[in-house]
Amino acid sequence: MSTVDDEPSAGEGSRQAELDALFGAEAQHWSDLYAQADVLATIHRYRTSLALRWIDELRLPPASPVLEVGCGAGIIAVELARRGLDVVATDPVEAMLDQARARAARAGVEDRIRFSPADIHALGFPDGTFQLLVGLGVLPWIDRPEAALAEAARVLAPGGYVIVSTNNRRPLHVLADPVRLPALAPIRDTARQVVGSLLGHPTARRARPISFATPEQLAPRLPTAGLHEVRSQAFGFGPFTLLGRQILPVRAGVALEERLQRRAERDGRNGLDRVAAQYLVLARREGR
């Protein structure tokens, strides 16, 4: 989408492959994240619960075909299967699919989910296959978001829904600690690796989002893909740091995060939403 802050470049294909490799190396981290007690885990649990609430409010008929792209650890896929939906869960990273399969087996719903490797830029499904497509934490990590939205719309039946999340380039926790600006990420990574090597503990490079968009930036691009926005919600305001170091104890940080989130929900688009870290967007494919 041309309104995201990153424009396409010749190196994006290799960057995408590098990100997929990093996610494969971090698969266990993403699986464990949701069980932790810190601010980041709180934000991810909120995103999951909000998406599921919106899905419940759609009142899809039993056995409705649903596609999850970038299924990660399989949390959403398992919950959709528990709701009696016919789920196809995809991810380009095989290690993530392994985590998702294991979660589905533990939940006893492995027979209700079909797992498959897939690239959201080119999904191997016929037109109009699904009533719902869910892609949480996907658009920020891919190099061609416009193509992904068009592909999502293609595999949706007319009147079907898509739920995606986007990242804000300049959220509150970054504005409060400019050392965390995305443009400085390569410098931070290099410094971390140098220090780690000097201490005898080399640090692997971390995965970083590559595209950003607020709902206001995303909304004008949806019609190009045959979609229109139904609703959106801002969320995620921490964790707060100073010079990259966390300044609040975990419990206090979570309390502040939850307080800011309640205010964002209560006041709507009052300005606080503009500095949220992420946004959840529900859109509908045109037609019946």
C-alpha positions in Angstrom: 0.0 0.0 0.0 1.5 3.3 -1.0 0.4 4.9 2.3 2.6 2.7 4.4 5.9 4.4 5.3 8.0 1.9 3.5 8.1 2.0 -0.3 8.9 -1.1 -2.4 12.6 -1.6 -3.2 14.7 -4.0 -5.1 15.9 -5.7 -2.0 12.4 -6.5 -0.5 12.3 -10.1 -1.8 15.5 -10.9 0.1 14.3 -9.0 3.1 11.1 -11.1 3.2 13.1 -14.3 3.0 15.4 -13.1 5.8 12.3 -12.2 8.0 10.8 -15.7 7.4 14.1 -17.3 8.5 14.2 -15.1 11.6 10.6 -16.1 12.5 11.6 -19.7 12.0 14.4 -19.3 14.5 12.1 -17.5 17.0 9.1 -19.9 16.7 9.3 -21.1 20.3 9.5 -17.5 21.5 6.2 -16.6 19.7 4.6 -19.7 21.1 5.6 -18.9 24.7 4.9 -15.2 24.5 1.1 -15.4 25.2 1.7 -17.1 28.5 4.0 -14.4 29.9 3.0 -11.7 32.3 4.7 -8.7 30.8 3.3 -5.7 28.8 4.1 -7.2 25.3 2.2 -10.4 26.2 -0.7 -8.4 27.6 -0.9 -6.5 24.3 -0.9 -9.7 22.2 -3.5 -11.3 24.4 -5.7 -8.2 24.0 -5.4 -8.4 20.2 -6.4 -12.1 20.3 -9.4 -11.5 22.5 -10.6 -8.5 20.5 -10.3 -10.4 17.2 -12.3 -13.3 18.7 -15.0 -11.0 20.0 -15.4 -9.4 16.6 -15.6 -12.8 15.0 -18.2 -14.0 17.5 -20.3 -10.9 16.7 -20.2 -11.8 13.0 -22.3 -14.9 13.9 -21.0 -17.0 11.1 -23.0 -20.2 10.5 -21.4 -23.5 11.9 -18.8 -25.0 9.6 -18.3 -21.7 7.7 -14.9 -21.9 5.9 -12.3 -19.7 7.5 -8.7 -19.0 6.5 -6.0 -17.9 8.9 -2.9 -16.6 7.3 0.3 -16.3 9.4 -1.2 -18.7 12.0 2.0 -18.6 14.1 1.5 -20.7 17.2 -2.0 -21.6 16.3 -3.9 -19.8 19.1 -6.6 -18.2 16.8 -6.9 -21.3 14.7 -7.6 -23.5 17.7 -10.2 -21.0 19.0 -11.9 -20.9 15.7 -12.1 -24.7 15.5 -13.6 -24.7 19.0 -16.3 -22.4 17.7 -17.3 -25.1 15.1 -15.8 -23.3 12.1 -14.0 -25.1 9.2 -10.5 -23.8 9.6 -7.5 -23.7 7.2 -4.4 -22.4 8.9 -1.4 -21.3 6.9 2.0 -19.9 7.5 5.1 -19.6 5.3 7.3 -20.8 8.2 7.3 -24.6 8.8 8.5 -24.2 12.4 5.4 -22.1 13.1 3.1 -24.7 11.6 4.8 -27.3 13.8 3.9 -25.2 16.9 0.4 -24.8 15.6 -0.1 -28.5 15.0 1.1 -29.3 18.4 -1.3 -26.8 20.0 -4.2 -28.1 18.0 -3.4 -31.7 19.1 -3.2 -30.6 22.8 -6.6 -28.9 22.4 -8.1 -32.0 20.7 -9.2 -30.1 17.6 -6.5 -31.3 15.1 -9.2 -33.0 13.0 -11.0 -29.6 12.6 -8.0 -27.7 11.2 -6.1 -28.2 8.0 -2.6 -26.8 8.2 -0.7 -25.8 5.1 2.4 -23.7 4.1 1.3 -20.7 2.1 2.4 -17.2 1.1 -0.3 -14.5 1.6 0.9 -12.8 -1.6 -0.2 -15.9 -3.6 -2.7 -18.1 -1.8 -3.4 -21.4 -3.5 -7.2 -21.4 -3.1 -10.0 -20.7 -5.6 -11.8 -17.4 -5.7 -14.5 -16.9 -3.1 -13.5 -19.9 -1.0 -13.8 -18.4 2.5 -16.3 -16.5 4.6 -13.6 -15.0 6.8 -9.9 -14.4 6.6 -7.8 -13.6 9.7 -4.3 -12.3 9.6 -3.0 -11.0 12.9 0.5 -9.6 12.9 0.9 -10.3 9.1 0.8 -7.0 7.2 3.6 -5.4 9.1 6.0 -8.3 8.3 5.4 -8.6 4.5 7.0 -6.6 1.7 3.9 -6.2 -0.5 0.9 -5.4 1.7 -1.3 -4.2 -1.3 -0.8 -7.5 -3.1 -1.7 -9.3 0.2 -4.9 -7.4 0.6 -5.9 -8.1 -3.0 -5.2 -11.8 -2.5 -7.2 -11.8 0.7 -10.2 -10.2 -1.1 -9.9 -12.7 -3.9 -10.2 -15.8 -1.8 -13.1 -14.3 0.2 -16.7 -14.9 -0.9 -18.7 -11.8 -1.7 -19.8 -10.3 1.6 -17.0 -12.2 3.5 -14.9 -10.5 6.1 -11.2 -10.0 6.7 -9.6 -9.1 10.1 -6.0 -7.8 10.0 -3.7 -5.9 12.3 -1.3 -3.1 11.4 1.6 -1.4 13.1 2.1 2.3 13.8 5.6 3.6 12.9 5.5 6.2 15.8 3.6 4.8 18.7 3.6 6.4 22.2 6.3 4.1 23.6 8.7 5.1 20.8 7.9 8.8 21.0 8.7 8.6 24.7 12.0 7.0 24.0 13.3 8.1 20.6 16.2 5.7 20.8 13.6 3.1 19.8 12.7 4.8 16.4 12.6 2.2 13.6 15.2 4.1 11.6 17.7 3.4 14.4 17.0 -0.4 14.5 20.1 -1.3 12.4 22.3 0.7 14.7 20.8 -0.9 17.8 21.2 -4.4 16.3 24.8 -3.8 15.5 25.6 -2.3 18.9 23.9 -5.3 20.6 25.8 -7.8 18.5 29.1 -6.0 19.2 28.5 -5.9 22.9 27.4 -9.5 22.9 30.5 -10.6 21.1 32.8 -8.6 23.5 31.0 -10.3 26.5 31.2 -13.7 24.8 27.4 -13.9 24.3 26.7 -13.2 20.7 23.2 -11.9 20.1 21.1 -13.0 17.1 19.5 -10.3 15.0 15.8 -9.7 15.8 12.9 -9.6 13.4 11.6 -6.1 12.8 8.4 -4.9 11.0 8.9 -3.6 7.5 5.6 -1.8 6.8 3.4 0.5 8.9 -0.1 2.0 8.5 -2.7 3.6 10.7 -6.4 2.9 9.9 -6.6 6.3 8.3 -3.7 5.3 6.0 -5.1 1.8 5.3 -8.8 2.7 4.7 -8.3 4.5 1.3 -6.4 1.5 0.0 -9.0 -1.1 0.9 -11.4 -0.3 -2.0 -8.6 -1.0 -4.4 -8.7 -4.6 -3.2 -12.5 -4.6 -3.2 -12.8 -4.2 0.5 -14.3 -1.5 2.8 -13.6 -0.9 6.5 -16.3 -1.9 8.9 -14.5 -1.0 12.2 -11.1 -0.5 13.8 -9.6 -0.4 17.2 -6.3 1.0 18.5 -4.4 -0.9 21.1 -0.9 -1.3 22.6 0.8 1.7 24.3 3.9 0.2 26.0 6.2 -1.0 27.2 7.8 2.2 28.3 11.6 2.6 28.3 14.3 5.1 28.7 17.3 4.7 26.5 16.0 1.3 25.7 15.7 0.2 29.3 12.4 -0.6 30.9 11.5 2.0 33.5 8.5 0.4 35.2 8.2 -2.9 37.1 6.2 -5.5 35.2 3.1 -5.2 37.3 3.1 -1.3 37.1 3.7 -1.5 33.3 0.8 -3.8 32.8 -1.5 -1.6 34.9 -0.5 1.4 32.9 -1.0 -0.4 29.6 -4.5 -1.6 30.7 -5.5 1.9 31.9 -4.5 3.5 28.6 -6.3 0.7 26.7 -9.5 1.4 28.6 -9.3 5.1 27.8 -8.7 4.3 24.1 -11.8 2.2 24.0 -13.9 4.7 25.9 -12.9 7.8 24.0 -12.6 6.4 20.5 -10.6 8.4 18.0 -9.7 11.2 20.4 -6.0 11.4 19.7 -4.8 8.6 21.9 -5.5 6.2 19.2 -3.0 8.0 17.0 -0.1 6.9 19.2 -1.2 3.2 19.7 1.3 0.6 18.7 -1.1 -1.5 16.7 -4.6 -1.4 15.2 -7.1 -4.1 14.5 -9.2 -3.6 11.3 -12.3 -5.4 10.2 -13.2 -5.0 6.5 -15.8 -6.6 4.3 -15.6 -7.7 0.7 -18.0 -5.9 -1.5 -20.9 -7.8 -3.0 -23.4 -10.4 -1.6 
